Amino acid sequence: MVQVAAGAYKHVDFGNDDGMRSLFETALQYLHGVPGDFYGVNVDNVRSALHTALDDSTVIDEWKIELDQEYPVAVDWDREYVERLE
């Protein structure tokens, strides 16, 4: 999942789709054989999105990872914490 986050970061913040693809390909290797639902993460959806993004990076722009059959969103205290890190 770190590879997934890093790849998305490469695409969204830097427009580096080659870097994104490289990280996503590695992520797919790591996710090979992982159950479709692993600790609440919809891994099947992650794999599908990564495969699609290899050909069309724009799918990442609005993509969200499903966790426990929900799509978590950041709340104010999440954003405040991140701002303190900068």
Secondary structure, DSSP 8 states (H G I E B T S, - for coil): -HHHHHHHHHHHHH--HHHHHHHHHHHHHHHTT--SEETTEEHHHHHHHHHHHHH-GGGGTT----BTTB-----HHHHHHHHHH-
